[in-house]
Amino acid sequence: MKFSESIQKSLQYGYLFLITIGILKESVKYYQIGISILKYSTITDILISPIADLASHPIILIAVIVLLIFSYATPVYLSKQRHRKWVQKLSGLQNKGELNEEELGNHFTNLFIKIVAMTLLSFFVGIGLGEGAGLSKKIMSDKLEYNRLLNYNSGASEPIYLINLNSMYYFYLTKGNKNIKIAPISAIKNIELTNNDKLK
């Protein structure tokens, strides 16, 4: 498969696409627990959300790499089998007539880009759906582990379940209360891990 200028032209849209993935993932996740996350987030928070998932969960990183390899391998395989009727129909070559090597390269490069875009979008929106549904279920069934101690600047402390944090706010629940609390970072002194638990 020949990579062409289509890849370079598409890179300029990669930034906007990454923001779109971040917005959809975070919105789908937090909507299920009653938070309009866009009201509490900056563009940077949204942009780094998919990257943060990859960095914090090795399994997700491996899954994305496998999906990208598959997304690349599919057009490569189709380009090698392009003379078969089912391949022409599947890849959209059926009504394009005879194409030279450069045109074929562009066609399959564009196909690769579309597959990658749909794969990443589906993957991260699926993560958002799964995380949101799982968290909502834990909140309703009161199966949360309050393994962090939140210390306020005022000197008060309380055990919490930390949902998440971004550059501006902490999102958490306190024991015996199913209402989610949102506190600005400026109001928090620090958070202690109890029982030597690791950050999740």
CYANA upper distance limits for C-alpha pairs under 8 A (distance plus 0.5 A):
  1 MET  CA     75 PRO  CA      7.96
  1 MET  CA     76 VAL  CA      5.71
  1 MET  CA     79 SER  CA      7.07
  1 MET  CA    105 GLY  CA      6.58
  1 MET  CA    108 PHE  CA      7.51
  1 MET  CA    109 THR  CA      7.92
  2 LYS  CA    102 GLU  CA      8.23
  2 LYS  CA    105 GLY  CA      5.18
  2 LYS  CA    106 ASN  CA      7.91
  2 LYS  CA    108 PHE  CA      8.43
  2 LYS  CA    109 THR  CA      7.60
  3 PHE  CA      7 ILE  CA      7.25
  3 PHE  CA    105 GLY  CA      6.83
  3 PHE  CA    106 ASN  CA      7.60
  3 PHE  CA    109 THR  CA      6.35
  4 SER  CA      8 GLN  CA      8.05
  4 SER  CA    102 GLU  CA      8.43
  4 SER  CA    105 GLY  CA      7.08
  4 SER  CA    106 ASN  CA      6.32
  4 SER  CA    109 THR  CA      7.35
  5 GLU  CA      9 LYS  CA      6.66
  5 GLU  CA    106 ASN  CA      8.22
  6 SER  CA     10 SER  CA      6.51
  6 SER  CA    106 ASN  CA      7.01
  6 SER  CA    109 THR  CA      7.28
  6 SER  CA    110 ASN  CA      7.14
  7 ILE  CA     11 LEU  CA      6.81
  7 ILE  CA    109 THR  CA      7.55
  7 ILE  CA    110 ASN  CA      8.26
  7 ILE  CA    113 ILE  CA      8.09
  8 GLN  CA     12 GLN  CA      7.95
  9 LYS  CA     13 TYR  CA      8.30
 10 SER  CA     14 GLY  CA      7.09
 11 LEU  CA     15 TYR  CA      8.10
 13 TYR  CA     17 PHE  CA      6.62
 14 GLY  CA     18 LEU  CA      6.55
 15 TYR  CA     19 ILE  CA      6.92
 16 LEU  CA     20 THR  CA      6.72
 17 PHE  CA     21 ILE  CA      6.72
 18 LEU  CA     22 GLY  CA      6.69
 18 LEU  CA     47 LEU  CA      6.81
 18 LEU  CA     50 PRO  CA      8.23
 19 ILE  CA     23 ILE  CA      6.59
 19 ILE  CA     43 ILE  CA      8.26
 19 ILE  CA     46 ILE  CA      6.80
 19 ILE  CA     47 LEU  CA      5.45
 20 THR  CA     24 LEU  CA      6.64
 21 ILE  CA     25 LYS  CA      6.49
 21 ILE  CA     50 PRO  CA      7.92
 21 ILE  CA    120 LEU  CA      8.43
 21 ILE  CA    121 LEU  CA      6.43
 21 ILE  CA    124 PHE  CA      7.34
 21 ILE  CA    125 VAL  CA      7.83
 22 GLY  CA     26 GLU  CA      6.53
 22 GLY  CA     46 ILE  CA      5.48
 22 GLY  CA     47 LEU  CA      6.22
 22 GLY  CA     48 ILE  CA      7.91
 22 GLY  CA     49 SER  CA      6.13
 22 GLY  CA     50 PRO  CA      6.47
 23 ILE  CA     27 SER  CA      6.34
 23 ILE  CA     38 LEU  CA      8.23
 23 ILE  CA     46 ILE  CA      6.34
 23 ILE  CA     47 LEU  CA      8.43
 24 LEU  CA     28 VAL  CA      6.45
 24 LEU  CA    125 VAL  CA      6.84
 24 LEU  CA    128 GLY  CA      8.50
 25 LYS  CA     29 LYS  CA      6.67
 25 LYS  CA    124 PHE  CA      6.35
 25 LYS  CA    125 VAL  CA      5.21
 25 LYS  CA    126 GLY  CA      8.28
 25 LYS  CA    127 ILE  CA      7.64
 25 LYS  CA    128 GLY  CA      5.23
 25 LYS  CA    129 LEU  CA      8.15
 26 GLU  CA     30 TYR  CA      6.57
 26 GLU  CA     37 ILE  CA      7.38
 26 GLU  CA     46 ILE  CA      7.91
 26 GLU  CA     49 SER  CA      8.20
 26 GLU  CA    128 GLY  CA      6.79
 27 SER  CA     31 TYR  CA      6.23
 27 SER  CA     36 SER  CA      7.43
 27 SER  CA     37 ILE  CA      6.62
 27 SER  CA     38 LEU  CA      7.70
 27 SER  CA    128 GLY  CA      8.37
 28 VAL  CA     32 GLN  CA      7.31
 28 VAL  CA    125 VAL  CA      7.61
 28 VAL  CA    128 GLY  CA      6.09
 28 VAL  CA    129 LEU  CA      6.43
 28 VAL  CA    132 GLY  CA      7.67
 29 LYS  CA     33 ILE  CA      8.10
 29 LYS  CA    128 GLY  CA      4.89
 29 LYS  CA    129 LEU  CA      6.02
 29 LYS  CA    130 GLY  CA      8.13
 29 LYS  CA    131 GLU  CA      6.66
 29 LYS  CA    132 GLY  CA      4.65
 29 LYS  CA    133 ALA  CA      8.01
 30 TYR  CA     34 GLY  CA      6.87
 30 TYR  CA     35 ILE  CA      5.67
 30 TYR  CA     36 SER  CA      7.16
 30 TYR  CA     37 ILE  CA      6.71
 30 TYR  CA    132 GLY  CA      6.62
 31 TYR  CA     35 ILE  CA      5.89
 31 TYR  CA     36 SER  CA      6.68
 31 TYR  CA     37 ILE  CA      8.17
 31 TYR  CA    132 GLY  CA      8.12
 32 GLN  CA    132 GLY  CA      6.00
 32 GLN  CA    133 ALA  CA      6.97
 32 GLN  CA    136 SER  CA      7.02
 33 ILE  CA    132 GLY  CA      7.30
 33 ILE  CA    135 LEU  CA      8.09
 33 ILE  CA    136 SER  CA      6.15
 36 SER  CA     40 TYR  CA      8.07
 37 ILE  CA     41 SER  CA      6.77
 38 LEU  CA     42 THR  CA      8.11
 40 TYR  CA    168 MET  CA      7.79
 40 TYR  CA    169 TYR  CA      7.59
 41 SER  CA     45 ASP  CA      6.39
 41 SER  CA     46 ILE  CA      7.37
 41 SER  CA    166 ASN  CA      7.56
 41 SER  CA    167 SER  CA      8.10
 41 SER  CA    168 MET  CA      7.71
 42 THR  CA     46 ILE  CA      7.09
 42 THR  CA    167 SER  CA      8.15
 43 ILE  CA     47 LEU  CA      6.51
 44 THR  CA     48 ILE  CA      6.63
 45 ASP  CA     49 SER  CA      6.71
 45 ASP  CA    166 ASN  CA      6.73
 45 ASP  CA    167 SER  CA      7.23
 47 LEU  CA     51 ILE  CA      8.34
 48 ILE  CA     52 ALA  CA      6.28
 49 SER  CA     53 ASP  CA      6.82
 50 PRO  CA     54 LEU  CA      6.94
 50 PRO  CA    124 PHE  CA      7.74
 51 ILE  CA     55 ALA  CA      6.73
 52 ALA  CA     56 SER  CA      6.51
 53 ASP  CA     57 HIS  CA      6.43
 53 ASP  CA     60 ILE  CA      7.67
 53 ASP  CA     61 LEU  CA      8.45
 54 LEU  CA     58 PRO  CA      7.14
 54 LEU  CA     60 ILE  CA      6.27
 54 LEU  CA     61 LEU  CA      5.28
 55 ALA  CA     61 LEU  CA      7.67
 57 HIS  CA     61 LEU  CA      7.04
 58 PRO  CA     62 ILE  CA      6.67
 59 ILE  CA     63 ALA  CA      6.61
 60 ILE  CA     64 VAL  CA      6.62
 61 LEU  CA     65 ILE  CA      6.75
 62 ILE  CA     66 VAL  CA      6.72
 63 ALA  CA     67 LEU  CA      6.65
 64 VAL  CA     68 LEU  CA      6.58
 64 VAL  CA    120 LEU  CA      8.13
 65 ILE  CA     69 ILE  CA      6.67
 66 VAL  CA     70 PHE  CA      6.65
 67 LEU  CA     71 SER  CA      6.47
 67 LEU  CA    119 THR  CA      7.59
 68 LEU  CA     72 TYR  CA      6.60
 68 LEU  CA    116 VAL  CA      6.93
 68 LEU  CA    119 THR  CA      8.48
 69 ILE  CA     73 ALA  CA      6.44
 70 PHE  CA     74 THR  CA      6.56
 71 SER  CA     75 PRO  CA      7.77
 71 SER  CA    112 PHE  CA      6.86
 71 SER  CA    115 ILE  CA      6.29
 71 SER  CA    116 VAL  CA      6.19
 71 SER  CA    119 THR  CA      8.13
 72 TYR  CA     76 VAL  CA      7.03
 72 TYR  CA    112 PHE  CA      6.37
 72 TYR  CA    116 VAL  CA      8.22
 73 ALA  CA     77 TYR  CA      6.53
 74 THR  CA     78 LEU  CA      6.69
 74 THR  CA    112 PHE  CA      8.29
 75 PRO  CA     79 SER  CA      6.43
 75 PRO  CA    108 PHE  CA      6.29
 75 PRO  CA    109 THR  CA      8.15
 75 PRO  CA    111 LEU  CA      7.11
 75 PRO  CA    112 PHE  CA      6.34
 76 VAL  CA     80 LYS  CA      6.98
 76 VAL  CA    108 PHE  CA      8.05
 77 TYR  CA     81 GLN  CA      6.86
 78 LEU  CA     82 ARG  CA      6.20
 78 LEU  CA     87 VAL  CA      6.60
 78 LEU  CA     91 SER  CA      7.83
 79 SER  CA    104 LEU  CA      8.30
 79 SER  CA    108 PHE  CA      7.26
 81 GLN  CA     87 VAL  CA      7.03
 82 ARG  CA     87 VAL  CA      6.11
 82 ARG  CA     88 GLN  CA      6.40
 82 ARG  CA     93 LEU  CA      8.49
 83 HIS  CA     87 VAL  CA      7.72
 83 HIS  CA     88 GLN  CA      7.46
 84 ARG  CA     88 GLN  CA      6.86
 85 LYS  CA     89 LYS  CA      6.69
 85 LYS  CA     94 GLN  CA      8.09
 86 TRP  CA     90 LEU  CA      6.51
 87 VAL  CA     91 SER  CA      6.38
 87 VAL  CA     93 LEU  CA      8.39
 88 GLN  CA     92 GLY  CA      6.27
 88 GLN  CA     93 LEU  CA      5.01
 88 GLN  CA     94 GLN  CA      5.32
 89 LYS  CA     93 LEU  CA      6.75
 89 LYS  CA     94 GLN  CA      5.74
 91 SER  CA    111 LEU  CA      7.99
 92 GLY  CA     96 LYS  CA      8.21
 93 LEU  CA     97 GLY  CA      7.90
 99 LEU  CA    103 GLU  CA      6.17
 99 LEU  CA    104 LEU  CA      6.48
100 ASN  CA    104 LEU  CA      6.66
101 GLU  CA    105 GLY  CA      6.55
102 GLU  CA    106 ASN  CA      6.73
103 GLU  CA    107 HIS  CA      6.59
104 LEU  CA    108 PHE  CA      6.71
105 GLY  CA    109 THR  CA      6.46
106 ASN  CA    110 ASN  CA      6.61
107 HIS  CA    111 LEU  CA      6.80
108 PHE  CA    112 PHE  CA      6.57
109 THR  CA    113 ILE  CA      6.80
110 ASN  CA    114 LYS  CA      6.78
111 LEU  CA    115 ILE  CA      6.73
112 PHE  CA    116 VAL  CA      6.65
113 ILE  CA    117 ALA  CA      6.59
114 LYS  CA    118 MET  CA      6.68
115 ILE  CA    119 THR  CA      6.44
116 VAL  CA    120 LEU  CA      6.58
117 ALA  CA    121 LEU  CA      6.56
118 MET  CA    122 SER  CA      6.46
119 THR  CA    123 PHE  CA      6.48
120 LEU  CA    124 PHE  CA      6.62
121 LEU  CA    125 VAL  CA      6.54
122 SER  CA    126 GLY  CA      6.37
123 PHE  CA    127 ILE  CA      6.83
124 PHE  CA    128 GLY  CA      6.77
125 VAL  CA    129 LEU  CA      6.72
126 GLY  CA    130 GLY  CA      6.61
127 ILE  CA    131 GLU  CA      6.48
128 GLY  CA    132 GLY  CA      6.45
129 LEU  CA    133 ALA  CA      6.53
130 GLY  CA    134 GLY  CA      6.52
131 GLU  CA    135 LEU  CA      6.57
132 GLY  CA    136 SER  CA      6.54
133 ALA  CA    137 LYS  CA      6.66
134 GLY  CA    138 LYS  CA      6.81
135 LEU  CA    139 ILE  CA      6.69
136 SER  CA    140 MET  CA      6.75
137 LYS  CA    141 SER  CA      6.62
138 LYS  CA    142 ASP  CA      6.18
138 LYS  CA    143 LYS  CA      5.51
138 LYS  CA    144 LEU  CA      6.51
139 ILE  CA    143 LYS  CA      7.10
139 ILE  CA    144 LEU  CA      7.16
139 ILE  CA    178 LYS  CA      6.92
140 MET  CA    178 LYS  CA      7.97
142 ASP  CA    178 LYS  CA      8.46
144 LEU  CA    161 TYR  CA      7.23
145 GLU  CA    161 TYR  CA      6.73
146 TYR  CA    159 PRO  CA      6.31
146 TYR  CA    160 ILE  CA      5.29
146 TYR  CA    161 TYR  CA      4.98
146 TYR  CA    162 LEU  CA      8.36
146 TYR  CA    174 THR  CA      7.95
146 TYR  CA    175 LYS  CA      7.36
147 ASN  CA    159 PRO  CA      7.32
147 ASN  CA    160 ILE  CA      7.10
147 ASN  CA    161 TYR  CA      6.90
147 ASN  CA    193 LEU  CA      6.74
147 ASN  CA    194 THR  CA      5.72
147 ASN  CA    195 ASN  CA      7.59
147 ASN  CA    197 ASP  CA      7.56
148 ARG  CA    159 PRO  CA      6.09
148 ARG  CA    160 ILE  CA      5.89
148 ARG  CA    161 TYR  CA      6.89
148 ARG  CA    162 LEU  CA      7.63
148 ARG  CA    191 ILE  CA      6.96
148 ARG  CA    192 GLU  CA      5.98
148 ARG  CA    193 LEU  CA      5.21
148 ARG  CA    194 THR  CA      6.03
149 LEU  CA    157 SER  CA      7.12
149 LEU  CA    158 GLU  CA      6.12
149 LEU  CA    159 PRO  CA      4.90
149 LEU  CA    160 ILE  CA      6.53
149 LEU  CA    191 ILE  CA      6.06
149 LEU  CA    192 GLU  CA      5.41
149 LEU  CA    193 LEU  CA      6.94
149 LEU  CA    194 THR  CA      7.41
150 LEU  CA    157 SER  CA      5.93
150 LEU  CA    158 GLU  CA      5.91
150 LEU  CA    159 PRO  CA      6.58
150 LEU  CA    160 ILE  CA      7.02
150 LEU  CA    188 ILE  CA      7.91
150 LEU  CA    189 LYS  CA      8.48
150 LEU  CA    190 ASN  CA      6.90
150 LEU  CA    191 ILE  CA      5.18
150 LEU  CA    192 GLU  CA      7.03
151 ASN  CA    155 GLY  CA      7.12
151 ASN  CA    156 ALA  CA      6.55
151 ASN  CA    157 SER  CA      4.97
151 ASN  CA    158 GLU  CA      7.40
151 ASN  CA    188 ILE  CA      6.68
151 ASN  CA    189 LYS  CA      6.01
151 ASN  CA    190 ASN  CA      5.91
151 ASN  CA    191 ILE  CA      6.49
151 ASN  CA    192 GLU  CA      8.30
152 TYR  CA    156 ALA  CA      5.93
152 TYR  CA    157 SER  CA      6.57
152 TYR  CA    187 ALA  CA      6.56
152 TYR  CA    188 ILE  CA      4.99
152 TYR  CA    189 LYS  CA      5.60
152 TYR  CA    190 ASN  CA      7.64
153 ASN  CA    187 ALA  CA      6.25
153 ASN  CA    188 ILE  CA      5.98
153 ASN  CA    189 LYS  CA      5.37
158 GLU  CA    174 THR  CA      7.91
159 PRO  CA    174 THR  CA      6.89
159 PRO  CA    175 LYS  CA      7.48
160 ILE  CA    172 TYR  CA      6.87
160 ILE  CA    173 LEU  CA      6.04
160 ILE  CA    174 THR  CA      5.15
160 ILE  CA    175 LYS  CA      7.02
161 TYR  CA    172 TYR  CA      6.01
161 TYR  CA    173 LEU  CA      5.69
161 TYR  CA    174 THR  CA      6.93
161 TYR  CA    175 LYS  CA      8.40
162 LEU  CA    170 TYR  CA      8.10
162 LEU  CA    171 PHE  CA      6.77
162 LEU  CA    172 TYR  CA      4.95
162 LEU  CA    173 LEU  CA      7.17
163 ILE  CA    170 TYR  CA      8.40
163 ILE  CA    171 PHE  CA      5.87
163 ILE  CA    172 TYR  CA      5.55
163 ILE  CA    173 LEU  CA      8.00
164 ASN  CA    170 TYR  CA      6.77
164 ASN  CA    171 PHE  CA      5.85
164 ASN  CA    172 TYR  CA      7.54
165 LEU  CA    169 TYR  CA      6.16
165 LEU  CA    170 TYR  CA      4.93
165 LEU  CA    171 PHE  CA      6.36
166 ASN  CA    170 TYR  CA      7.28
167 SER  CA    185 ILE  CA      8.19
168 MET  CA    184 PRO  CA      6.31
168 MET  CA    185 ILE  CA      6.09
169 TYR  CA    182 ILE  CA      6.91
169 TYR  CA    183 ALA  CA      5.99
169 TYR  CA    184 PRO  CA      4.87
169 TYR  CA    185 ILE  CA      5.62
170 TYR  CA    181 LYS  CA      8.49
170 TYR  CA    182 ILE  CA      6.12
170 TYR  CA    183 ALA  CA      5.73
170 TYR  CA    184 PRO  CA      6.78
170 TYR  CA    185 ILE  CA      6.83
171 PHE  CA    180 ILE  CA      7.39
171 PHE  CA    181 LYS  CA      6.36
171 PHE  CA    182 ILE  CA      5.27
171 PHE  CA    183 ALA  CA      7.27
172 TYR  CA    180 ILE  CA      6.30
172 TYR  CA    181 LYS  CA      5.87
172 TYR  CA    182 ILE  CA      7.11
173 LEU  CA    177 ASN  CA      7.30
173 LEU  CA    178 LYS  CA      7.14
173 LEU  CA    179 ASN  CA      7.15
173 LEU  CA    180 ILE  CA      5.62
173 LEU  CA    181 LYS  CA      6.41
174 THR  CA    178 LYS  CA      8.03
174 THR  CA    180 ILE  CA      8.50
174 THR  CA    181 LYS  CA      8.47
183 ALA  CA    187 ALA  CA      7.30
183 ALA  CA    188 ILE  CA      8.17
184 PRO  CA    188 ILE  CA      7.74
193 LEU  CA    197 ASP  CA      6.57
193 LEU  CA    198 LYS  CA      7.92
193 LEU  CA    199 LEU  CA      8.49
